[in-house]
Amino acid sequence: MELWITLSVLGLLFNSFVIVLFKYISLSANTILNSILHYNIFGGIISLLIVLFGNMRGSKEINFYTNRRILYLLGGMAVLRLMFAYFKFKGAVLAPNPAYSMVIIACSSILVMMCSLVLFKCHINYKTLLGVLVILFGIFIVIRYSRENSIFWSTYI
């Protein structure tokens, strides 16, 4: 198995655990926004420690302080990450099952694929396109039948 597949599966597992833990925390937390801010503060502190200890070992990284363009892009990414975290966790808390929200958010892979086609000149084959259609059909099913009073629930369960 290729390394990127293993790393992607690990990312999937960690993200799943974070969502389940956040749903659990939200049952007793004051506000979702406070929980998200604390989550990001702890992540920022851990990231800062990793960067500091990495620099102490003499690792060669990009110098973000001399390249303003990268610094601005990182600032924009931080704002987008906070917005993403808010919508992701708020959707997971409000959904009857957090998995419904995560399925819709997982469609970001389609958007990333379309952006990669345009920005990075990547190519896709017909099987990948068929996979995108299957994903979109699955999202339609989740949105249509995620309500507990839907026809699906009363008919089949």
C-alpha positions in Angstrom: 0.0 0.0 0.0 1.3 3.5 -0.9 2.2 5.9 1.9 -0.4 8.5 1.0 -3.2 5.9 1.4 -1.9 5.0 4.9 -1.6 8.6 5.9 -5.1 9.4 4.5 -6.6 6.5 6.5 -4.9 7.8 9.6 -6.3 11.3 8.9 -9.7 9.8 8.5 -9.5 8.0 11.8 -8.2 11.0 13.7 -10.9 13.2 12.2 -13.6 10.7 13.1 -12.5 10.6 16.7 -12.4 14.4 16.9 -16.0 14.7 15.6 -17.3 12.1 18.0 -15.4 13.7 20.9 -16.7 17.1 19.9 -20.3 15.9 19.8 -19.8 14.4 23.3 -18.2 17.7 24.6 -21.0 19.8 23.0 -23.6 18.0 25.2 -22.1 19.6 28.3 -20.3 22.7 26.9 -21.5 26.3 27.2 -21.3 27.2 23.6 -20.0 25.6 20.5 -17.9 28.6 19.6 -16.0 28.5 22.9 -15.3 24.8 22.4 -14.0 25.4 18.9 -11.8 28.3 20.0 -10.3 26.2 22.8 -9.8 23.3 20.4 -7.9 25.6 18.0 -5.9 27.2 20.9 -4.7 23.8 22.1 -3.9 22.8 18.5 -2.0 26.1 18.0 0.0 25.6 21.2 1.0 22.1 20.3 1.9 23.2 16.8 4.0 26.0 18.2 5.9 23.6 20.4 6.6 21.3 17.5 7.9 24.2 15.4 10.1 25.5 18.3 11.5 22.0 19.0 12.0 21.3 15.3 14.0 24.5 14.8 16.1 23.7 17.9 17.1 20.5 16.2 18.3 22.5 13.2 15.7 21.4 10.7 15.6 23.4 7.4 12.1 24.8 7.0 10.7 27.7 4.9 11.4 31.0 6.6 7.9 32.3 6.9 9.1 35.6 8.4 11.0 36.7 5.3 8.4 35.8 2.7 5.3 38.0 3.2 3.2 36.2 0.6 3.5 32.9 2.5 2.7 34.7 5.8 -0.5 36.3 4.3 -1.6 33.0 2.8 -1.0 31.3 6.2 -3.1 34.0 7.9 -5.9 33.5 5.4 -5.7 29.7 5.9 -6.0 30.2 9.6 -9.2 32.2 9.2 -10.6 29.6 6.8 -9.7 26.9 9.2 -11.6 28.6 12.0 -14.6 29.1 9.8 -14.4 25.4 8.6 -14.1 24.2 12.2 -17.2 26.3 13.2 -19.4 25.0 10.4 -18.1 21.5 10.7 -18.7 21.2 14.4 -21.9 23.2 14.4 -23.3 20.9 11.7 -22.2 17.8 13.6 -23.9 19.0 16.8 -27.2 20.0 15.1 -27.5 16.9 12.9 -29.5 14.0 14.3 -26.4 11.8 13.6 -23.0 13.5 13.3 -22.2 11.2 10.4 -24.8 12.9 8.2 -22.9 16.2 8.4 -19.6 14.5 7.9 -20.8 12.8 4.7 -21.7 16.2 3.2 -18.4 17.8 4.3 -16.6 14.8 2.7 -17.8 16.1 -0.6 -15.0 18.6 -0.4 -12.9 16.0 -2.2 -15.0 16.7 -5.3 -14.3 20.4 -5.1 -10.6 19.8 -4.5 -10.6 17.5 -7.6 -12.2 20.2 -9.7 -9.8 22.9 -8.5 -6.9 20.5 -9.2 -8.1 20.1 -12.7 -8.0 23.8 -13.3 -5.1 25.0 -11.1 -2.6 22.0 -11.3 -3.7 20.6 -14.8 -4.4 17.2 -13.3 -6.2 14.6 -15.4 -9.1 12.3 -14.4 -10.4 9.2 -16.2 -14.0 8.1 -16.7 -13.9 5.8 -13.6 -13.0 8.8 -11.4 -15.9 10.7 -12.9 -18.2 7.8 -12.3 -17.0 7.8 -8.7 -17.9 11.5 -8.4 -21.4 10.7 -9.6 -21.8 7.9 -7.1 -20.7 10.3 -4.3 -23.2 12.9 -5.4 -25.9 10.3 -5.5 -25.0 9.2 -2.0 -25.1 12.8 -0.7 -28.6 13.1 -2.2 -29.7 10.0 -0.3 -28.2 11.3 3.0 -29.9 14.7 2.6 -33.2 13.3 1.5 -33.5 10.5 4.1 -31.6 11.9 7.1 -34.8 13.2 8.9 -36.2 10.7 11.3 -39.8 11.3 10.1 -38.9 10.7 6.5 -40.6 8.0 4.4 -37.5 5.8 4.6 -37.5 5.6 8.4 -41.2 4.8 8.7 -41.2 2.3 5.8 -38.0 0.3 6.4 -37.2 0.6 10.1 
